[in-house]
Amino acid sequence: MTDTERAADRRAPPAAGTESPSDLPGLAARYGVEYLAAVDEAILDPSLVDSLPVEWARANLMLPVRIGGDLCVLTSDPSRVSGQEYLALLLGAPLRPVLAPREAVLRSIEQCYYRRENSAEAFIEELPSEVRAAAERGGAADDLLRVAEKAPVTQLVNLILLEAVKQRASDIHFEPFEDRLRVRYRIDGVLYERASPPKQIEEPLVSRLKVMAHMDIAEKRLPQDGMTRVRVGEREIDIRVATIPVAEGERVVLRLLDRGSALLPLAALGMNAAVLAAFEALLRESNGLIAVCGPTGSGKTTTLYAALGRLDESRRNILTIEDPIEYRLPNIGQIQVKPKIGLTFATGLRHILRQDPDIVLVGETRDVETAEIALRAALTGHLVFTTLHTNDAPGAALRLIDMGVEPYLLAACLRGALAQRLVRTLCQACRRPVTLAAGDVASLGPAGAGLIGRTAWEAAGCPACLEGYRGRTGLFELMLIDAGMQETIRGGKIGVGDLRARAEERGMRGLLADGIERVLAGATTVAEVVTVASGAAAGPARRGEREHADL
């Protein structure tokens, strides 16, 4: 190397991309560019990436942003001039480079593309006429084999999925009718109609969903079930796909299983301090049965997973049997029920007990055989969790007795029953105060008399929410089984109303009372509480009744 080459080498900045975060300010100074240790979301402009593929942005670690009115390029490697020139040509304007840590650039790319306004409705309106015509001429299988016709349908499915994830939907319904295909999202427990694709692309769209879920696209006469997984940036979302044949085609329902929104800590479920402390005390029991009750969609599985998350799996053997397994839990053995090959809750539970378990979760107790095995497991030193479809917590004991479980066995094993419902929570940005009148609380019965004249909140509606609501929280009632309650259950001849009265004498607070407290706190409305909790209230007319209906 000559003296001139050595001098040039000393003047050249070192290669970028390998510096630690502490070296980046010095690198920015050497290149004469601005350095951002943290990226403010305010500088992200989704309109700048409309024509920039996300794959290119990720691969090159570059993102166009807007800082103080200036167009800039966020990068972790200022030496990559060719990429900066490409972005400048794409946007038709010069870009000022801004240096940021690699992780911050990646996170900004994911956030910017996630916020982009690319709706399924706009895509449907722009579908080429030849795609609609081709779909009308040919069958679904032929269309999917041709890339030119498959691509728009694939893009539409991806947009529908992305839109549903952004709007926090739990389910997507594709419902065929004679002259249209209706698409609805279930958000916070309520179905909302969204973009309706043209009827002509119904078959290619359904076939695309089947391909994703590894289902038979040629079988249209029988119901099918499948699973798939998609990614939204760093988030992975499992999708359960179910199809059934109807008169106008095939109806498809997608259940979106987002680990981030379902695997919550107990404290985030909405329990008040007293119920949370009492339920956590139950988790410290060495044996016994704990039942979580409520109708379908009331959050029972989320509560059970949160409970398992509080247990020490490193020193205890935890096994579950579920139908279906909704979320994979780390360090816990999970069994999927498969009735077609004889793996039912009862048979699976028998084999679980030979695996030296400490804690067992039974996804649902549906019959006396499963119930008796679970109770005998609880009696022999295991802590057993299960769910039941009952109206309220006292109904859990009566349901098990009605199944055929001996009252003495239930009294010895049952430690507690937690009943729950989900109510929509008010949007904090647009809720407005209201003074409750007699007509507003009449549907609450005697429990509403004390609310007349009190200040509560009502839904208004704004761009940040749906009809004035955003998100859901739980209402809970916890029935603890002490010695007095054991004697009551052991007697066997008791109605759910009488059992509720004795539980309330020992401090149990009902779902309706919990809901009224949420109304006064401004978390939800009277209408929401009435919708989900009024049926579980124990009014005078319910005393002595037994509960038989399986909700």
Residue pairs with C-beta under 8 A, 6 or more apart in sequence:
1 9
13 27
13 30
13 31
13 79
14 27
14 30
15 79
16 27
16 31
16 76
16 77
16 78
16 79
16 80
17 76
17 77
17 79
19 27
21 37
21 101
24 35
24 37
24 99
24 100
24 101
25 35
25 37
27 78
27 99
28 34
28 35
28 78
28 99
29 35
31 78
31 79
31 97
31 99
33 78
33 96
33 97
33 98
33 99
34 72
34 96
34 97
34 98
34 99
35 98
35 99
35 100
36 74
36 98
36 99
36 100
36 104
37 100
37 101
37 104
38 104
39 74
39 100
39 104
39 105
39 107
39 108
41 111
43 65
43 66
43 67
43 72
43 74
44 63
44 65
44 108
44 111
44 112
44 115
45 64
45 65
45 66
45 112
46 112
46 113
46 115
46 116
46 117
48 64
48 65
48 66
48 71
48 91
48 112
49 57
49 63
49 64
49 112
49 113
49 116
50 116
51 90
52 64
52 87
52 90
54 109
54 113
57 63
57 109
57 113
58 106
58 109
60 80
60 83
61 75
61 76
61 77
61 102
61 105
61 106
61 109
62 73
62 74
62 75
62 80
62 83
62 84
62 87
62 105
63 73
63 74
63 75
63 105
63 108
63 109
63 112
64 71
64 72
64 73
64 74
64 87
64 91
64 95
65 71
65 72
65 73
65 74
65 98
65 108
65 112
66 72
67 96
67 98
70 96
71 91
71 93
71 94
71 95
71 96
72 95
72 96
72 97
72 98
73 84
73 87
73 88
73 95
73 96
73 97
73 98
74 98
74 100
74 105
74 108
75 83
75 84
75 97
75 98
75 99
75 100
75 105
76 99
76 100
76 101
76 102
76 104
76 105
78 97
78 99
84 95
84 97
87 95
88 94
88 95
100 108
110 233
110 234
111 233
113 233
114 166
114 232
114 233
118 159
118 162
119 159
119 163
119 195
120 156
120 159
120 160
120 163
120 183
120 194
120 195
120 197
121 194
121 195
123 155
123 156
123 159
123 195
124 156
124 195
124 196
124 197
124 198
127 152
127 156
127 198
127 201
128 152
131 149
131 152
131 153
131 201
132 198
132 200
132 201
133 200
134 143
134 146
134 149
135 143
135 149
135 200
135 201
135 203
135 204
136 200
139 203
140 203
140 204
140 206
140 207
140 217
141 207
141 217
141 218
143 149
143 150
143 153
143 203
143 204
143 207
144 150
144 153
144 204
144 207
144 208
144 211
144 217
149 204
150 204
150 208
153 201
153 204
153 205
153 208
154 208
156 197
156 201
156 205
157 205
157 208
157 209
157 212
160 172
160 183
160 194
160 195
161 172
161 230
161 239
161 254
161 256
162 232
163 185
163 194
163 195
164 172
164 185
164 254
164 256
165 232
165 235
165 237
165 256
165 258
167 185
167 187
167 466
168 187
168 188
168 261
168 471
169 185
169 186
169 187
169 256
170 186
170 187
170 189
170 255
170 256
171 185
171 186
171 253
171 254
171 255
171 256
172 183
172 184
172 185
172 186
172 253
172 254
172 256
173 182
173 183
173 184
173 185
173 186
173 191
173 251
173 252
173 253
174 181
174 182
174 183
174 205
174 206
174 209
174 251
174 252
174 253
174 254
175 181
175 182
175 183
175 184
175 251
176 182
176 199
176 202
176 246
176 248
176 249
176 250
176 251
177 248
178 248
179 199
180 196
180 199
181 196
181 197
181 198
181 199
181 201
181 202
181 205
182 193
182 196
183 193
183 194
183 195
183 196
183 197
184 191
184 192
184 193
184 194
185 191
185 192
185 194
186 192
187 466
188 424
188 466
188 469
188 470
188 471
188 472
189 297
189 422
189 424
189 472
190 424
190 466
192 466
197 205
202 249
203 249
206 243
206 249
206 250
206 252
207 217
209 241
209 243
209 252
209 254
210 216
210 217
210 224
210 226
210 241
210 243
211 217
212 226
212 228
212 239
212 241
213 226
213 227
213 228
213 239
213 241
214 226
214 227
214 228
215 224
215 225
215 226
215 241
215 243
216 224
220 245
220 250
221 245
222 245
223 242
223 243
223 244
223 245
224 241
224 242
224 243
225 240
225 241
225 242
225 243
226 240
226 241
226 242
227 238
227 239
227 240
227 241
228 238
228 239
228 241
229 236
229 237
229 238
229 239
230 236
230 237
230 239
231 237
235 258
235 260
236 259
237 256
237 257
237 258
237 259
238 256
238 257
238 259
238 327
239 254
239 255
239 256
239 257
240 254
240 255
240 257
240 324
241 252
241 253
241 254
241 255
242 252
242 253
242 255
243 250
243 251
243 252
243 253
244 250
244 251
245 251
257 326
257 327
259 327
259 328
262 301
262 302
262 305
262 326
262 327
263 305
263 306
263 309
263 327
263 329
264 302
264 306
265 306
265 309
265 310
266 276
266 279
266 280
266 303
266 306
266 307
266 309
266 310
267 276
268 306
269 299
269 302
269 303
269 306
269 473
269 474
269 476
270 473
270 474
270 475
270 476
271 279
271 474
271 476
272 476
272 514
272 517
274 509
275 476
275 477
275 478
275 509
275 514
278 416
278 478
278 480
279 307
279 416
279 418
279 478
280 310
282 290
282 415
282 416
282 480
283 290
283 307
283 310
283 311
285 383
285 415
286 381
286 383
287 378
287 379
287 380
287 381
287 382
287 383
288 378
288 383
288 384
288 413
288 414
288 415
289 374
289 375
289 378
289 384
289 385
289 386
289 413
289 414
289 415
290 307
290 383
290 384
290 385
290 386
290 415
290 416
290 417
290 418
291 365
291 385
291 386
291 387
291 388
291 396
291 414
291 416
291 417
291 418
292 300
292 303
292 304
292 385
292 386
292 387
292 388
292 417
292 418
292 419
292 420
293 300
293 387
293 388
293 389
293 390
293 391
293 392
293 393
293 395
293 396
293 417
293 418
293 419
293 420
294 300
294 387
294 389
294 390
294 419
294 420
294 421
295 389
295 391
295 421
295 551
296 389
296 551
297 422
298 420
298 421
298 422
298 532
299 420
299 422
299 474
300 387
300 420
301 326
301 363
301 387
303 418
303 420
303 474
304 361
304 385
304 387
305 327
305 329
307 385
308 318
308 320
308 329
308 332
308 359
308 361
308 385
309 329
311 318
311 359
313 330
313 331
313 332
314 331
316 358
316 359
317 333
317 355
317 356
317 357
317 358
317 359
318 331
318 332
318 333
318 357
318 358
318 359
318 360
318 361
319 332
319 333
319 334
319 335
319 352
319 355
319 357
319 359
319 360
319 361
320 329
320 332
320 333
320 334
320 335
320 360
320 361
320 362
320 363
321 334
321 335
321 337
321 345
321 348
321 349
321 352
321 360
321 361
321 362
321 363
322 334
322 335
322 336
322 337
322 361
322 363
323 336
323 337
323 345
323 363
323 364
324 336
324 337
325 334
325 336
328 334
333 355
335 343
335 348
335 352
336 343
337 343
337 344
337 345
337 348
337 363
344 370
345 362
345 363
345 364
345 365
345 366
345 367
345 370
346 367
346 369
346 370
346 373
349 360
349 362
349 370
349 373
349 374
349 377
350 373
352 360
353 360
353 373
353 377
353 382
357 382
358 382
358 383
359 382
359 383
359 384
359 385
360 374
360 377
360 382
360 383
360 384
360 385
361 384
361 385
361 386
362 370
362 374
362 384
362 385
362 386
362 387
363 386
363 387
364 386
364 387
364 388
364 389
365 371
365 374
365 386
365 387
365 388
365 400
365 403
367 403
368 403
368 404
368 405
371 400
371 403
371 404
371 405
372 404
372 405
372 409
374 384
374 386
375 384
375 400
375 405
375 409
375 410
375 413
376 409
377 384
378 384
378 413
379 409
379 412
379 413
388 395
388 396
388 399
388 400
388 417
389 399
389 550
389 551
390 396
390 398
390 399
390 419
390 547
390 551
391 419
391 496
391 535
391 536
391 547
391 551
392 419
392 477
392 496
392 500
392 510
392 511
392 536
392 538
393 417
393 418
393 419
393 477
393 478
393 479
393 503
393 508
394 417
394 479
394 496
394 499
394 500
394 503
395 419
395 496
395 547
396 414
396 417
396 419
396 479
397 410
397 414
397 417
397 489
397 499
398 494
398 495
398 496
398 499
398 546
398 547
399 547
400 410
400 414
401 407
401 410
401 489
401 492
402 546
402 548
407 489
407 490
407 491
407 492
408 490
410 489
411 481
411 486
411 487
411 489
411 490
412 486
414 481
414 489
415 480
415 481
416 478
416 479
416 480
416 481
417 478
417 479
417 481
418 476
418 477
418 478
418 479
419 476
419 477
419 478
419 479
419 511
419 536
420 474
420 475
420 476
420 477
420 511
421 474
421 475
421 511
421 515
421 532
421 533
421 536
422 472
422 473
422 474
422 475
422 532
423 472
423 473
423 474
423 475
423 515
423 518
423 524
423 528
423 529
423 531
423 532
423 533
424 469
424 470
424 471
424 472
424 524
424 528
425 469
425 470
425 471
425 472
425 473
425 523
425 524
426 457
426 458
426 459
426 468
426 469
426 470
426 522
426 523
426 524
426 525
427 459
427 460
427 461
427 462
427 464
427 465
427 468
427 469
427 470
428 470
429 462
429 464
429 465
430 459
430 460
430 461
430 462
430 464
430 465
430 468
431 457
431 458
431 459
431 460
431 468
431 522
432 457
432 458
432 460
433 455
433 456
433 457
433 458
434 440
434 455
434 456
434 457
434 458
435 453
435 454
435 455
435 456
436 451
436 452
436 453
436 454
436 455
436 456
436 526
437 452
438 452
440 451
440 526
441 448
441 449
441 451
441 452
441 526
442 448
443 526
443 530
443 534
444 451
444 512
444 516
444 526
444 529
444 530
444 534
445 534
445 537
445 539
446 539
447 512
447 513
447 516
447 537
448 516
448 526
451 516
451 519
451 520
451 526
454 520
456 519
456 520
456 522
456 525
456 526
457 519
457 522
457 525
458 468
458 525
459 467
459 468
459 469
459 525
460 468
461 467
461 468
462 468
464 470
469 528
473 518
473 523
473 524
475 511
475 514
475 515
475 518
475 529
475 532
475 533
476 511
476 514
477 508
477 509
477 510
477 511
477 514
477 536
478 508
479 485
479 503
479 508
480 503
480 506
480 507
480 508
481 489
482 506
484 502
484 506
485 502
485 503
485 506
488 494
488 499
488 502
489 499
495 543
495 544
495 545
495 546
496 542
496 545
496 546
496 547
497 538
497 542
497 543
497 544
497 545
498 543
498 544
500 508
500 510
500 538
500 542
501 538
501 543
504 510
504 538
510 536
510 537
510 538
511 532
511 533
511 536
511 537
512 529
512 533
512 534
512 536
512 537
514 533
515 524
515 528
515 529
515 532
515 533
516 529
518 524
518 529
519 525
519 526
519 529
